[in-house]
Amino acid sequence: MWELFVEPWTMGAWMWRGTLAATLAAIPCALLGVFLYLRRMSLIADALTHVALPGIVAAFLLSGSVEPFTMLVGAAIVGVLASGAIEALADKGGVRSDAAIGIVFTAFFSIGVIALSVGVHDAHIDTACVLFGDVLGISNDSLILLGITAPVVCALVALFYRWLALVSFDKGLAANLGVPVALVHYGLMGAVSVTSVASFEAIGAILAIAMIVVPAATAHILCDRLPWMLVVACLHGVVSAVAGMYIAVWADVSAAGSIVCVGGALYGLAFLIAPRHGVLVRWWRKRSMDRPALPATSAPVVKGRIEPQPEVS
Amino acid sequence: MGAASLMTALEVAEIGARTVEFFSFKYAFVARALAASIMVGGLCGAVGTFLVLRRLSLMGDAAGHSTLPGICVAFLLAGSVSTLPIMAGALVSALLAAIVVGVISRGPRSRSDAAIGIVLSVFFGIGIVLLSHIQRVATTSYAGLDAMLLGNVAGISPEQLTALAVVTVVLGGATLLFLRPLSISTFDPSFAASVGIPVRAIHYALLGALSLSVVVSVQAVGVVLVSAMLIIPGASAVYWFKRMPGVLGTAVGLGALSGALGAWVSYIFEGVSTGPAMVLVATTFFLCSLGFGPRGGLLWRAVRRRERQRALVARADASTSASAYVEAGGGL
């Protein structure tokens, strides 16, 4: 039994590297995800992670290199562009905001896929890797990129924590107090884009949304205060990364997919048995409240039966 | 220079030849692909119009992504890529996803946008795990499964085409038959309920129709991009007409046209998947609608704003008093 847990770590550096990459991707995703979730912008994250694909491809086609920082810049620019396009469509074009998200990201993503299949003939960017990640064979460049972006994003979140919290909970108040709301907004969008590019090789374009939304949703069921929500979301991310890696090794299946599955399972658990808000817990509490667990001083009549008086100590 | 232009001339000739080939129905599979693309575009356009108007656009995204685990389970159980089990599996998991989105949205402290994100990504994650498992253990060919991701309309089988045609006819007929209650419950649910229209039943029927259309469309456009074919035609059509029949007709037309042109583009340029090609054509139509559509298009809005301003200025000029100018709206 014990060997089952130890053995993968002794089989080579890839397990260490993969777990490190997945963890480094999970933490910033979870942190940013909490703020997106609170602002009801989870699906913008879906759009931004998809949009990272054309950003990367464009950077590659323009610069001709697979140098990670070029791609990071490309993806961040395209990400901010896309979030601007979504807002412009919703505000000025009269498109419903959800439809605007759906239109912009599918259009950008299609451009990315086509450019990838027509313009790029390079082993370093192939469709499967970009879509689903390749965490077990993660490259040094990606690992270094994650090693830099993850602490930077965490530090930025810590630095601008008050602004982010204020904007998430009360935009109007934030604006009145002089917080640059638009700057915070686009900063958040840029950070999400950068993070999704950095985690590209670890998790892929399509599944990155899981690392952003699911930890935040789990944390929101479990916590009432923002700092705890951030901690729990990070924990959720790390636990699903490590457990997902184990499952990927044991069952020999896609690592990105298993990480997402573990995350989903943890969310399901929280949904059902969270101490205060879990569905089963609530149901149980409601049931025990319906029954006269602690009757009043006079003998209550329940369905025609007289309950025995409780002994008053 | 001369060589370059010769190259392009050759390329143009090649493209022309392939275009003639595509629209000539010389090969059965090409004809099937064209018919399938048109039907997928029209069907998704019709269903998607209601989704867009009901602010359910991203349910299409969830339904598309969530078909993947069903497809993989069906493949593992049936052991082949035969049409019927795969479609049944896809339908079951799409319906399941719709139910789970509903459960999560009504659950503790949840937000409906996050519910869609969670279901979409977790279902897709399960699908990817199963797909990687299949790629490792499969003894029979799983070649058809990869095409499900980004779509390959040329690979559509006669059975899939039949299923697509049946679903298109049935859902199209149902839409025409129930157009009134559908429209009323879309635009004013509380009024619809007060006149006895079963609003909830219509909502679930629409989700069912969405799942069905996604299932028959994934071969052509792929699970990742099917949502685009649902959202974009409907979102474009509202710029052209005000009344429901007009909007619906335009959405179906634009969808079908995007399907056909997308299939054509992916036929003449090798290596381009049909899904992204169709989406880009549809996006082009959307941008045209956004710019030039008579109902809320940017151009007409700008023209009307100019006219209003001019009328204001004219009125201000006509009255000699400065206060009237200010009262009329001031400024220029």
Interface residues (C-beta under 8 A of the other chain):
Chain A: Y37 R40 M41 S42 L43 A45 D46 L89 K92 G93 G94 V95 R96 D98 A99 I101 G102 I103 T106 A107 F109 S110 I111 V113 I114 S117 V118 T127 L131 F132 I206 L207 I209 A210 I212 V213 V214 A216 A217 H220 I221 A251 D252 V253 S254 A256 G257 S258 I259 V260 C261 G263 G264 Y267 F271 A274 H277 G278 V279 R282
Chain B: V52 R55 L56 S57 L58 G60 D61 H65 I104 G107 P108 R109 S110 R111 D113 A114 I116 G117 I118 L120 S121 V122 F124 G125 I126 G127 I128 V129 L130 L131 S132 H133 R136 L149 L150 V224 L225 S227 A228 L230 I231 I232 G234 A235 F269 G271 V272 S273 G275 P276 A277 V279 L280 T283 F286 L290 G296 L298
